[in-house]
Amino acid sequence: MTEFYKVTGEKMRRYQKIRNVLLTVIVTLALQCTFEVCLGGYVDSNLVNGLNKLCGAFTVLDYTDLLTAAAVFVMLKEVKKREAKTDVATLVLSVILSFLLIVCISFKKYDSAIFLWGNSFQILLSAFCVLGFAVLLYLVLRLVYFGLEHVELPAEQGKKHLQMVGFFVIAFSWLFWILLNYPGTTSGDGLVQLKQFLGEQDWGAAHPPFSSAIMGICFVLGRTIADANFGFFLYCLLQTLVGAYAFSLSMKKLQELGISWKWCAVGILFFALTPFWGTYAQWFEKDLLYAEMTVLQAVYLMSVLKKKECGGKDAAGLIVFSVLSCLLRNNGIYAIVPALLLLAIYLKGKERRKAFLVLLATVVIYELITVVGYRALIDVGKPAASEGLSVPFQQTARYVCEYEDEVTEYERQVINDTLNFDAMKNYEPRISDPIKILYRGGDLGPYMKIWVQMFFKHPGCYVAAFVNKGYGYLAPVEQNIEAWIQLEYPEYAQEQGIHHTFPIQTSEFLLQIWFLSMRLPLIKYLCTPGLYTWILVVLAFFLWKKKRYSALILLVPSFINVLVCLASPMSNAIRYELPTVAVIPLLVGWTVYSIHTTSRQTGEE
């Protein structure tokens, strides 16, 4: 019997070695895939043609594949050492993320799923890639999970003055960008908001008037004190100081939870040294200030969740920054209200009543300002219905482009009454503005009915249109900063007196750093919107595995922000996901804290 177990054990070890080698090869080859649609050049022989396709499917291997193979093999051994059997939940998540990655890569390269379904070879190749990336993701997720479980929360607070040091590090790092590109960079939306405040353009609901007022007041104040440049600079300075405070405070609050000061320092360096934060600081836009308010709102929400009490300073802070978050972005209220509602449901007794009062106060103050206040002071209508219809409009346009001969006369008439049927040819898969601006207004009822009917005719077309306009948020496949470095100001800005103070070479220097940050290995992933979506999903998954359901409330605004991104006009704009990006360091620390709190309270391992 002893000999039997000995032989069986040897066979099992041999099997595991063979399995590890095979999985290592699969992962390495998947990482070396070119993601090209391979047609082959030998029509006379299927075998030769297949081999020719295979030649074009992978990059020429170099030394990186050896390092990759070694790393994967070590990871396989380490995971096997720590787990007795495969974790099914992690495996399912890995397969889903892997499939999503391959789909998004295909749409990034070809605006379609042709890489997956182009021909029988593509089906096999894409399945192979899904398998390879699923194995890699499973290994990474398991190792990260094991690591989180063994993190020790120190009893001591760690480094003192973390917030003060963090504030100055972030502020000076961002001022480097602003001063070298003084007074900053304009944006189309920012100039529209400035025109509205100065009375040169009618107020509109497309941009939040509260944000326009802040930008306009800074500009007028600075222009009164010095000149237009200084007014422009004042707004950039405001969002720099607020951001330095908000982000350093978020790291300080993590330190108070017991998170290592080293992680908090990493968070501060992320905000200070990642180039896209500096570029947003010098950008005359509403996005950064909104993201800063959402972080401050998350700080107070986290405090209430930790204490399970909603009163005093925390309640006041939660109301103030919830309202500000709603006022600084038209869709902000959709991210804030659900989180506050879930908070009220989670708390017990009188704390629940307090949380409901916070929710009520937030909604009432917001409505008083946006409905009563705006109507009394400025003539602002409701946002156009088309603002939230990017996805269905894109789906209709793609349907018309691909299946025009199947569109009935009634459908054609309804589409033409709502948009412009002939202009559907202007369809751009990655941006909805060319179609969205065609909206004529009026009753959307007939359009929504035919939109549903057309979906059942070609559901794949609708799915393709959705993925094509959101692939950048669904997976880490493309870099985008959008907050650029401006070398020449537009005519309106020049008329206002805005001009570069330093030689143009200083701006060109920053511009090259801007380009490099989206191309340098490793660094480029920091400005990849889909990466932060994946981090958010993984954090939620870890909390779910530990049954720390109440901790998920802090992640709710970020999930809704991602949904808003998917409904936004662009396929990969990190500016729309900036609130999620800004709160990720806080959420990582919160997840670590919550996992260990669960372990201490329930004895889970």
Backbone torsions as a table, in degrees:
resi	resn	phi	psi	omega
1	MET	NA	-40.5	178.0
2	THR	-61.0	-42.6	179.2
3	GLU	-62.7	-37.2	-179.4
4	PHE	-61.6	-47.2	-179.5
5	TYR	-66.0	-33.0	179.5
6	LYS	-66.6	-45.1	179.3
7	VAL	-64.9	-44.0	179.7
8	THR	-60.9	-41.4	178.9
9	GLY	-63.4	-40.3	178.7
10	GLU	-65.5	-41.7	177.8
11	LYS	-62.2	-39.8	-179.6
12	MET	-65.8	-41.2	178.6
13	ARG	-65.6	-38.7	178.0
14	ARG	-64.8	-41.9	178.4
15	TYR	-62.0	-42.3	-179.3
16	GLN	-64.9	-37.9	178.2
17	LYS	-65.0	-44.6	178.7
18	ILE	-62.7	-43.3	179.1
19	ARG	-61.2	-44.3	-179.7
20	ASN	-62.2	-39.9	179.1
21	VAL	-65.3	-45.1	-179.8
22	LEU	-62.8	-45.5	179.7
23	LEU	-65.6	-36.0	177.0
24	THR	-62.0	-44.0	179.0
25	VAL	-63.9	-43.7	-178.9
26	ILE	-62.0	-46.8	-179.8
27	VAL	-63.8	-44.2	-178.9
28	THR	-61.7	-44.6	179.2
29	LEU	-66.1	-39.2	178.6
30	ALA	-61.3	-39.4	178.8
31	LEU	-69.7	-21.4	-179.7
32	GLN	-95.6	4.4	-178.5
33	CYS	-67.1	140.0	179.0
34	THR	-84.2	-15.6	-177.3
35	PHE	57.6	36.0	174.9
36	GLU	-97.1	150.1	173.8
37	VAL	-81.4	113.6	-172.8
38	CYS	-96.2	118.6	-179.3
39	LEU	-99.1	-26.0	-178.0
40	GLY	78.0	162.5	-177.5
41	GLY	-128.5	14.6	-177.1
42	TYR	-124.8	91.5	-176.0
43	VAL	-77.8	-16.5	-176.1
44	ASP	-81.1	-19.2	-176.5
45	SER	-137.7	117.9	178.8
46	ASN	-64.4	-36.8	-179.5
47	LEU	-65.3	-50.5	-179.8
48	VAL	-64.4	-40.1	179.5
49	ASN	-63.9	-39.1	177.7
50	GLY	-64.4	-41.7	177.5
51	LEU	-65.5	-36.6	178.2
52	ASN	-65.0	-39.2	176.0
53	LYS	-63.1	-40.4	-179.0
54	LEU	-63.2	-35.5	178.5
55	CYS	-61.7	-36.0	-178.6
56	GLY	-87.5	-3.8	-174.9
57	ALA	-84.1	-18.7	-175.6
58	PHE	-129.0	150.9	177.1
59	THR	-73.0	161.0	175.6
60	VAL	-67.9	119.7	-174.7
61	LEU	-65.2	140.0	176.9
62	ASP	-131.1	-162.9	-174.8
63	TYR	-65.9	-23.9	-179.1
64	THR	-63.9	-31.1	179.9
65	ASP	-67.9	-31.9	177.1
66	LEU	-67.2	-42.8	178.2
67	LEU	-65.6	-40.2	178.1
68	THR	-61.8	-46.7	-179.4
69	ALA	-60.9	-43.0	179.7
70	ALA	-63.3	-43.6	-179.2
71	ALA	-64.4	-42.8	-179.6
72	VAL	-64.6	-41.4	-179.8
73	PHE	-62.5	-42.9	178.4
74	VAL	-64.4	-41.9	178.8
75	MET	-61.9	-41.3	178.2
76	LEU	-60.1	-45.3	179.7
77	LYS	-64.5	-40.2	-177.5
78	GLU	-67.2	-42.9	179.5
79	VAL	-65.4	-43.2	179.7
80	LYS	-62.0	-35.0	179.9
81	LYS	-66.1	-31.6	-172.6
82	ARG	-96.2	-16.9	-178.7
83	GLU	-126.2	139.7	-179.2
84	ALA	-78.4	-33.0	178.8
85	LYS	-146.2	164.0	-178.3
86	THR	-64.1	134.4	176.9
87	ASP	-81.7	111.6	-172.3
88	VAL	-64.2	-43.3	-177.6
89	ALA	-61.5	-44.3	178.7
90	THR	-65.3	-37.9	178.8
91	LEU	-63.4	-43.1	179.4
92	VAL	-62.5	-45.9	178.3
93	LEU	-60.9	-41.1	-179.7
94	SER	-62.3	-42.5	179.3
95	VAL	-65.7	-41.9	179.5
96	ILE	-62.4	-48.0	-180.0
97	LEU	-64.3	-39.0	179.8
98	SER	-63.9	-46.5	178.6
99	PHE	-61.8	-42.2	178.9
100	LEU	-62.1	-39.1	179.0
101	LEU	-61.8	-47.8	-178.8
102	ILE	-64.8	-40.3	177.6
103	VAL	-61.0	-46.2	-177.7
104	CYS	-68.0	-35.5	175.6
105	ILE	-61.8	-42.3	179.4
106	SER	-61.8	-44.4	-179.5
107	PHE	-71.0	-31.3	176.1
108	LYS	-64.6	-41.6	-175.7
109	LYS	-82.7	-36.1	-169.5
110	TYR	-126.5	-1.1	-175.4
111	ASP	57.8	26.9	178.8
112	SER	-162.8	176.6	178.7
113	ALA	-96.1	27.0	-175.0
114	ILE	-62.9	-29.0	178.3
115	PHE	-63.6	-31.4	-178.8
116	LEU	-84.9	-40.2	-169.9
117	TRP	-120.5	10.7	-174.0
118	GLY	-56.1	-41.7	177.4
119	ASN	-162.3	-179.0	-176.3
120	SER	-62.2	-36.5	178.4
121	PHE	-64.3	-41.7	-179.6
122	GLN	-64.6	-35.7	178.1
123	ILE	-63.1	-44.7	178.9
124	LEU	-66.2	-42.6	-178.8
125	LEU	-65.1	-44.9	-179.7
126	SER	-65.9	-37.9	176.9
127	ALA	-63.5	-39.5	177.4
128	PHE	-61.8	-43.7	-179.5
129	CYS	-66.7	-40.0	177.2
130	VAL	-60.2	-43.2	178.4
131	LEU	-61.8	-47.6	-178.2
132	GLY	-61.5	-47.2	-179.5
133	PHE	-70.7	-30.8	177.1
134	ALA	-64.2	-42.5	177.6
135	VAL	-62.0	-46.1	-179.5
136	LEU	-61.7	-46.2	-179.7
137	LEU	-64.0	-38.6	178.2
138	TYR	-60.9	-45.4	-179.9
139	LEU	-62.4	-45.4	-179.2
140	VAL	-63.7	-46.1	-178.5
141	LEU	-63.4	-41.1	-179.8
142	ARG	-67.2	-42.2	179.8
143	LEU	-66.1	-39.8	177.2
144	VAL	-64.5	-41.3	179.7
145	TYR	-63.7	-44.6	177.1
146	PHE	-60.6	-41.5	179.8
147	GLY	-63.2	-43.1	179.6
148	LEU	-63.3	-37.1	-179.1
149	GLU	-65.7	-27.7	-175.7
150	HIS	-102.2	7.1	174.1
151	VAL	-70.1	135.4	178.0
152	GLU	-104.9	128.0	177.2
153	LEU	-84.6	116.7	-177.5
154	PRO	-66.6	146.2	179.8
155	ALA	-72.4	-33.2	-178.0
156	GLU	-83.0	160.1	-177.4
157	GLN	-72.6	-23.9	-178.7
158	GLY	90.6	-148.7	-176.0
159	LYS	-65.0	134.6	175.5
160	LYS	-83.8	164.2	177.3
161	HIS	60.3	26.6	-179.4
162	LEU	-60.9	-43.9	-177.4
163	GLN	-67.1	-42.3	-178.9
164	MET	-63.2	-46.2	178.7
165	VAL	-63.5	-44.2	179.6
166	GLY	-61.6	-40.4	179.0
167	PHE	-58.2	-49.2	-177.0
168	PHE	-70.7	-35.9	178.3
169	VAL	-62.9	-46.8	-179.9
170	ILE	-66.6	-46.7	-177.0
171	ALA	-60.7	-47.3	-178.6
172	PHE	-68.2	-34.5	178.6
173	SER	-65.1	-40.8	179.5
174	TRP	-73.6	-36.5	178.6
175	LEU	-62.2	-28.7	175.7
176	PHE	-55.4	-44.3	179.9
177	TRP	-70.3	-43.2	-176.3
178	ILE	-66.6	-45.5	-175.3
179	LEU	-70.8	-38.7	178.7
180	LEU	-69.3	-26.1	177.8
181	ASN	-112.7	30.1	-175.7
182	TYR	-53.1	134.7	4.9
183	PRO	-91.8	0.6	-179.3
184	GLY	137.5	-168.6	-178.0
185	THR	-116.9	135.3	177.4
186	THR	-82.4	166.5	172.4
187	SER	-140.3	156.6	-179.8
188	GLY	-59.3	-47.4	-179.8
189	ASP	-65.0	-40.7	-179.2
190	GLY	-62.1	-41.0	178.8
191	LEU	-68.7	-35.2	175.8
192	VAL	-62.5	-43.8	179.2
193	GLN	-64.1	-38.3	178.1
194	LEU	-65.0	-42.8	177.9
195	LYS	-60.9	-39.4	179.5
196	GLN	-64.1	-43.1	-179.7
197	PHE	-66.7	-38.3	-178.3
198	LEU	-78.9	-1.7	178.2
199	GLY	80.4	13.7	-179.2
200	GLU	-91.1	-6.2	178.9
201	GLN	-150.6	143.9	-179.8
202	ASP	-62.0	143.4	175.5
203	TRP	-63.4	140.5	178.2
204	GLY	-131.6	161.5	-178.0
205	ALA	-87.8	-5.6	-178.7
206	ALA	-66.7	-30.1	178.7
207	HIS	-118.6	136.7	-177.7
208	PRO	-63.2	122.4	-179.1
209	PRO	-58.8	-32.1	179.8
210	PHE	-62.4	-43.4	176.6
211	SER	-63.9	-42.8	179.0
212	SER	-60.8	-38.8	-179.8
213	ALA	-64.6	-42.4	178.9
214	ILE	-62.2	-46.0	180.0
215	MET	-63.2	-43.4	-178.6
216	GLY	-67.7	-41.7	179.4
217	ILE	-62.5	-44.5	177.8
218	CYS	-59.5	-44.2	-177.7
219	PHE	-65.2	-47.7	-178.3
220	VAL	-65.8	-41.6	179.0
221	LEU	-61.3	-47.9	179.8
222	GLY	-65.1	-38.7	178.7
223	ARG	-66.0	-34.7	178.4
224	THR	-69.4	-39.9	-179.3
225	ILE	-72.6	-44.1	-175.1
226	ALA	-134.6	-83.9	-179.0
227	ASP	-155.5	-178.2	-177.9
228	ALA	-62.1	-37.3	178.1
229	ASN	-57.2	-44.7	-177.6
230	PHE	-68.0	-35.1	176.7
231	GLY	-63.9	-42.1	176.8
232	PHE	-62.8	-43.3	-179.0
233	PHE	-64.3	-36.5	-177.0
234	LEU	-59.0	-39.7	178.6
235	TYR	-66.5	-42.5	177.7
236	CYS	-62.1	-38.7	178.4
237	LEU	-66.3	-40.3	179.6
238	LEU	-59.4	-50.5	-177.9
239	GLN	-69.9	-22.9	174.9
240	THR	-69.9	-48.0	-178.2
241	LEU	-68.1	-41.2	177.8
242	VAL	-64.3	-42.2	179.5
243	GLY	-65.2	-42.7	178.8
244	ALA	-61.0	-39.5	178.4
245	TYR	-68.9	-48.6	-175.5
246	ALA	-63.1	-46.6	-174.8
247	PHE	-73.4	-37.7	177.1
248	SER	-69.5	-35.3	176.6
249	LEU	-64.0	-40.1	180.0
250	SER	-61.8	-36.7	178.3
251	MET	-73.6	-35.0	176.6
252	LYS	-63.2	-41.0	179.8
253	LYS	-65.4	-34.0	174.6
254	LEU	-65.1	-41.7	179.1
255	GLN	-60.9	-37.2	178.7
256	GLU	-68.0	-24.0	175.8
257	LEU	-76.2	-13.7	-177.3
258	GLY	106.8	3.4	177.2
259	ILE	-69.5	139.5	-177.2
260	SER	-54.4	139.3	178.4
261	TRP	-63.0	-22.5	179.3
262	LYS	-66.5	-42.9	176.8
263	TRP	-64.5	-40.2	178.4
264	CYS	-61.8	-37.8	177.6
265	ALA	-66.8	-38.4	176.4
266	VAL	-61.4	-41.7	177.8
267	GLY	-60.8	-43.5	178.8
268	ILE	-63.6	-41.9	178.2
269	LEU	-66.6	-33.5	175.6
270	PHE	-59.5	-45.2	179.4
271	PHE	-71.4	-35.1	-174.4
272	ALA	-79.8	-41.8	-168.4
273	LEU	-104.8	-17.3	176.3
274	THR	-66.6	120.1	-171.1
275	PRO	-55.5	-33.4	-173.4
276	PHE	-68.0	-24.0	176.0
277	TRP	-67.9	-40.1	177.1
278	GLY	-64.5	-37.7	179.8
279	THR	-69.3	-33.6	177.0
280	TYR	-71.9	-31.5	178.8
281	ALA	-63.5	-32.4	-178.8
282	GLN	-96.8	11.5	-177.8
283	TRP	-100.6	125.8	-179.3
284	PHE	-80.4	77.3	-176.1
285	GLU	-144.0	167.8	-176.9
286	LYS	-89.6	-13.5	-167.0
287	ASP	-67.4	-42.4	-176.0
288	LEU	-66.6	-45.7	-179.0
289	LEU	-61.4	-38.0	176.6
290	TYR	-63.3	-44.8	179.4
291	ALA	-61.7	-37.5	179.8
292	GLU	-65.0	-39.9	178.1
293	MET	-65.8	-37.8	179.8
294	THR	-66.7	-32.9	176.9
295	VAL	-67.7	-43.6	177.9
296	LEU	-64.0	-37.3	176.1
297	GLN	-63.4	-40.3	179.2
298	ALA	-65.8	-35.1	179.0
299	VAL	-60.6	-46.5	-179.1
300	TYR	-74.1	-33.9	175.4
301	LEU	-63.7	-41.2	178.1
302	MET	-62.8	-40.3	179.9
303	SER	-62.4	-41.8	178.7
304	VAL	-65.9	-42.4	179.2
305	LEU	-62.7	-39.6	-179.0
306	LYS	-67.2	-46.9	-176.6
307	LYS	-80.6	-19.8	-172.4
308	LYS	58.6	30.9	177.8
309	GLU	-135.6	141.2	-178.4
310	CYS	-128.2	84.7	-178.8
311	GLY	-155.8	168.8	174.7
312	GLY	59.6	-130.2	-175.5
313	LYS	-61.5	-40.4	-178.9
314	ASP	-64.1	-42.9	179.7
315	ALA	-64.7	-43.3	179.7
316	ALA	-63.5	-45.9	179.1
317	GLY	-63.1	-38.3	-179.9
318	LEU	-64.6	-40.7	178.8
319	ILE	-66.6	-49.1	-176.0
320	VAL	-59.0	-51.0	-174.2
321	PHE	-80.6	-21.3	171.5
322	SER	-68.0	-44.8	179.1
323	VAL	-64.1	-45.0	-179.8
324	LEU	-62.7	-39.4	177.6
325	SER	-62.0	-39.3	179.5
326	CYS	-69.8	-35.0	-176.3
327	LEU	-77.7	-25.2	-174.5
328	LEU	-88.9	-5.3	175.7
329	ARG	-151.1	133.4	-176.0
330	ASN	-58.5	-33.3	-179.1
331	ASN	-94.6	6.3	-176.8
332	GLY	-61.3	-35.1	-176.9
333	ILE	-64.4	-28.7	-179.2
334	TYR	-70.9	-22.2	177.4
335	ALA	-88.6	-31.7	-173.3
336	ILE	-83.0	-48.2	-173.4
337	VAL	-59.9	-46.3	179.2
338	PRO	-59.3	-38.0	179.5
339	ALA	-66.2	-42.4	178.7
340	LEU	-66.3	-36.6	178.1
341	LEU	-65.2	-44.8	178.0
342	LEU	-64.8	-35.7	176.8
343	LEU	-61.5	-45.5	-179.6
344	ALA	-63.7	-38.7	178.6
345	ILE	-67.0	-36.3	-176.8
346	TYR	-71.4	-42.5	-176.5
347	LEU	-69.0	162.6	-175.2
348	LYS	-116.8	155.6	171.2
349	GLY	56.2	-132.7	-176.9
350	LYS	-68.6	-26.0	177.5
351	GLU	-66.9	-33.0	176.0
352	ARG	-64.3	-42.2	179.5
353	ARG	-64.0	-38.6	177.8
354	LYS	-63.8	-41.5	-179.6
355	ALA	-65.3	-38.6	176.6
356	PHE	-65.2	-34.8	176.6
357	LEU	-66.4	-37.7	175.8
358	VAL	-61.9	-45.5	178.0
359	LEU	-61.3	-46.2	-179.3
360	LEU	-62.9	-44.8	179.9
361	ALA	-61.5	-41.3	179.4
362	THR	-60.8	-48.3	-177.7
363	VAL	-67.0	-43.2	-177.9
364	VAL	-64.8	-46.8	179.7
365	ILE	-62.4	-42.7	178.8
366	TYR	-60.9	-45.4	-179.3
367	GLU	-67.1	-38.7	178.7
368	LEU	-61.7	-40.8	-178.7
369	ILE	-73.5	-47.4	-172.7
370	THR	-79.3	-31.9	-178.0
371	VAL	-95.2	-55.6	-176.9
372	VAL	-78.0	-51.1	-175.7
373	GLY	-63.8	-52.2	-179.4
374	TYR	-60.7	-39.7	-177.3
375	ARG	-67.6	-34.0	-178.9
376	ALA	-77.0	-33.8	-174.5
377	LEU	-95.5	-40.5	-176.4
378	ILE	-139.2	154.8	-178.8
379	ASP	-90.9	90.9	-179.4
380	VAL	-117.6	123.2	177.5
381	GLY	-85.0	-172.3	176.5
382	LYS	-80.1	151.4	175.8
383	PRO	-57.9	145.5	179.5
384	ALA	-61.2	143.0	179.6
385	ALA	-59.7	-26.7	-177.9
386	SER	-66.8	-19.0	-178.4
387	GLU	-60.0	-31.1	-178.9
388	GLY	-104.2	13.5	-174.9
389	LEU	-117.1	23.9	179.8
390	SER	-57.9	-44.2	-176.1
391	VAL	-65.8	-55.0	179.7
392	PRO	-62.2	-36.0	178.1
393	PHE	-64.2	-41.2	177.9
394	GLN	-64.9	-38.9	179.7
395	GLN	-65.3	-40.6	177.3
396	THR	-64.0	-44.0	-178.7
397	ALA	-63.6	-42.1	179.2
398	ARG	-65.9	-40.1	178.4
399	TYR	-59.6	-46.6	-179.2
400	VAL	-63.3	-40.3	-179.7
401	CYS	-66.5	-35.8	-174.8
402	GLU	-94.4	-28.2	-174.5
403	TYR	-133.9	43.5	-177.1
404	GLU	-59.0	-35.9	-177.5
405	ASP	-69.5	-12.6	179.5
406	GLU	-99.1	-3.2	179.7
407	VAL	-76.4	125.4	-179.9
408	THR	-75.1	166.2	179.4
409	GLU	-62.7	-39.5	179.1
410	TYR	-65.2	-44.9	178.6
411	GLU	-61.3	-41.4	178.9
412	ARG	-60.4	-43.1	-178.6
413	GLN	-65.8	-43.9	-180.0
414	VAL	-64.0	-44.7	178.6
415	ILE	-61.2	-41.5	-179.4
416	ASN	-67.5	-35.9	178.0
417	ASP	-68.8	-32.5	-177.7
418	THR	-87.5	-43.1	-177.6
419	LEU	-122.2	-114.9	175.0
420	ASN	-160.7	106.3	-171.3
421	PHE	-57.8	-47.2	-177.3
422	ASP	-63.5	-30.6	-178.6
423	ALA	-79.9	-1.6	175.5
424	MET	-60.4	-20.3	178.6
425	LYS	-68.4	-13.1	176.9
426	ASN	-79.3	4.6	-176.8
427	TYR	-53.5	125.0	173.0
428	GLU	-115.3	118.4	-172.4
429	PRO	-60.0	-25.6	-171.3
430	ARG	-104.5	-4.0	179.7
431	ILE	-146.8	134.8	-172.5
432	SER	-94.2	-9.0	-175.3
433	ASP	-55.7	-42.8	-179.4
434	PRO	-59.3	-26.6	178.3
435	ILE	-95.0	-39.7	-175.8
436	LYS	-62.2	-35.4	-178.0
437	ILE	-70.3	-10.2	-179.9
438	LEU	-80.4	-10.3	-175.2
439	TYR	-57.5	126.6	-176.1
440	ARG	-92.0	-8.7	-174.7
441	GLY	86.6	-171.9	177.4
442	GLY	91.9	-169.9	-176.2
443	ASP	-71.4	126.9	-179.9
444	LEU	-93.0	-4.2	-176.2
445	GLY	-54.8	-55.4	179.5
446	PRO	-60.0	-37.8	179.8
447	TYR	-64.0	-45.2	-178.0
448	MET	-63.6	-33.0	178.3
449	LYS	-65.7	-47.6	-179.2
450	ILE	-72.6	-25.8	176.1
451	TRP	-62.5	-43.4	177.8
452	VAL	-66.4	-44.0	-178.9
453	GLN	-61.6	-41.7	-179.4
454	MET	-68.7	-29.3	177.1
455	PHE	-59.4	-44.1	-177.1
456	PHE	-70.2	-18.1	175.7
457	LYS	-76.4	-43.7	-178.0
458	HIS	-142.2	72.8	-179.1
459	PRO	-60.6	-32.1	179.4
460	GLY	-61.0	-34.7	178.4
461	CYS	-64.3	-41.4	179.1
462	TYR	-66.0	-43.4	179.0
463	VAL	-62.4	-42.3	180.0
464	ALA	-62.5	-42.4	179.2
465	ALA	-63.4	-39.2	179.4
466	PHE	-65.9	-49.5	-178.6
467	VAL	-64.2	-40.4	-177.0
468	ASN	-62.5	-31.1	-179.4
469	LYS	-94.9	4.0	-179.5
470	GLY	-140.2	9.5	-173.8
471	TYR	-60.2	-30.6	-178.1
472	GLY	-67.3	-22.7	177.9
473	TYR	-94.6	-20.0	-175.2
474	LEU	-84.7	-24.8	-177.9
475	ALA	-155.4	153.8	-179.6
476	PRO	-78.6	77.8	-174.4
477	VAL	-119.2	-10.3	-176.1
478	GLU	-151.4	141.7	179.7
479	GLN	-94.4	145.6	178.3
480	ASN	-160.3	133.7	174.5
481	ILE	-115.2	-47.6	177.8
482	GLU	74.1	-40.0	176.0
483	ALA	-72.8	95.6	-170.4
484	TRP	-89.1	178.3	173.6
485	ILE	-105.7	118.2	-172.4
486	GLN	-88.9	126.2	178.0
487	LEU	-92.1	-28.7	-178.9
488	GLU	-140.1	128.7	-177.7
489	TYR	-79.1	146.4	177.1
490	PRO	-66.5	167.1	-173.2
491	GLU	-58.1	-43.3	-177.8
492	TYR	-62.5	-43.5	179.6
493	ALA	-62.2	-40.8	178.4
494	GLN	-64.3	-38.1	178.2
495	GLU	-63.5	-30.6	177.8
496	GLN	-77.2	-12.4	179.8
497	GLY	99.4	14.3	179.5
498	ILE	-85.1	128.2	-178.0
499	HIS	-155.9	158.2	176.9
500	HIS	-71.8	138.4	178.6
501	THR	-92.1	-39.9	-178.1
502	PHE	-91.6	163.2	176.8
503	PRO	-55.8	149.2	-175.5
504	ILE	-60.8	-21.6	-179.2
505	GLN	-62.3	-30.5	179.0
506	THR	-66.8	-40.2	176.9
507	SER	-67.9	-37.1	178.1
508	GLU	-64.8	-35.1	176.2
509	PHE	-61.0	-46.7	178.1
510	LEU	-65.5	-35.6	-179.5
511	LEU	-62.8	-38.2	178.9
512	GLN	-68.3	-37.0	174.5
513	ILE	-63.3	-39.6	177.8
514	TRP	-58.6	-46.9	178.1
515	PHE	-64.7	-44.8	-177.5
516	LEU	-61.1	-37.2	-176.8
517	SER	-64.0	-19.7	177.9
518	MET	-99.1	1.0	-176.3
519	ARG	-126.8	-23.7	-178.4
520	LEU	-67.8	137.9	176.7
521	PRO	-54.5	144.2	-179.1
522	LEU	69.8	-54.0	-178.9
523	ILE	-59.7	-37.2	-175.1
524	LYS	-60.8	-26.9	-177.8
525	TYR	-70.7	-19.8	179.5
526	LEU	-68.3	-21.4	176.7
527	CYS	-112.0	37.4	177.7
528	THR	-110.4	105.7	-174.8
529	PRO	-53.8	-43.9	-176.3
530	GLY	-61.9	-25.6	178.8
531	LEU	-62.0	-42.6	-177.9
532	TYR	-70.9	-31.6	173.4
533	THR	-62.3	-44.8	-179.6
534	TRP	-65.3	-41.3	177.7
535	ILE	-59.9	-43.0	178.7
536	LEU	-60.3	-45.7	179.5
537	VAL	-62.5	-43.1	-179.0
538	VAL	-65.6	-41.9	177.7
539	LEU	-61.1	-43.4	178.0
540	ALA	-63.3	-38.1	179.1
541	PHE	-63.8	-43.9	179.3
542	PHE	-63.1	-42.8	178.7
543	LEU	-64.6	-38.1	177.5
544	TRP	-64.6	-41.9	179.6
545	LYS	-62.4	-34.0	179.6
546	LYS	-87.9	3.9	179.2
547	LYS	58.8	32.6	178.2
548	ARG	-97.0	66.9	-170.7
549	TYR	-67.1	-36.5	-178.5
550	SER	-64.9	-30.3	179.8
551	ALA	-66.4	-21.8	179.9
552	LEU	-66.8	-19.4	-179.0
553	ILE	-58.9	-36.4	-178.9
554	LEU	-66.1	-21.6	-178.6
555	LEU	-89.1	-11.2	-174.3
556	VAL	-59.0	-48.6	179.4
557	PRO	-57.9	-35.1	-179.9
558	SER	-69.9	-40.4	177.1
559	PHE	-62.7	-40.6	178.5
560	ILE	-67.9	-35.3	175.9
561	ASN	-60.4	-40.3	177.4
562	VAL	-64.4	-40.6	177.2
563	LEU	-62.4	-39.0	176.4
564	VAL	-62.8	-39.5	177.7
565	CYS	-60.2	-41.5	-179.7
566	LEU	-65.6	-24.1	177.4
567	ALA	-97.2	2.3	-177.1
568	SER	-77.6	171.9	-176.3
569	PRO	-71.7	-19.3	-172.5
570	MET	-119.5	159.8	-173.4
571	SER	-88.0	-14.3	-172.1
572	ASN	-155.6	25.0	-174.7
573	ALA	-79.8	113.6	-178.6
574	ILE	-68.6	-19.7	178.9
575	ARG	-60.4	-33.9	179.4
576	TYR	-74.4	-26.4	-179.0
577	GLU	-98.8	9.0	-176.0
578	LEU	-56.8	-38.7	176.9
579	PRO	-58.6	-39.5	178.1
580	THR	-69.0	-43.7	178.9
581	VAL	-59.2	-42.6	-175.9
582	ALA	-68.4	-29.3	-175.0
583	VAL	-95.6	-8.0	-177.2
584	ILE	-56.7	-46.9	178.3
585	PRO	-57.0	-38.4	177.5
586	LEU	-66.0	-42.1	-178.1
587	LEU	-67.6	-35.3	176.9
588	VAL	-62.1	-48.7	178.1
589	GLY	-62.4	-40.7	178.2
590	TRP	-61.9	-38.8	179.4
591	THR	-65.9	-43.7	177.5
592	VAL	-60.1	-47.6	179.2
593	TYR	-59.8	-45.3	-176.6
594	SER	-66.2	-40.0	178.3
595	ILE	-61.0	-42.5	-178.0
596	HIS	-76.5	-30.3	174.5
597	THR	-64.2	-41.9	177.7
598	THR	-61.4	-43.4	-178.2
599	SER	-61.9	-40.4	-178.4
600	ARG	-71.8	-34.2	-174.5
601	GLN	-84.1	-34.7	-173.7
602	THR	-111.7	-11.2	-178.6
603	GLY	79.3	10.9	179.0
604	GLU	-67.1	148.8	177.6
605	GLU	-117.3	NA	NA
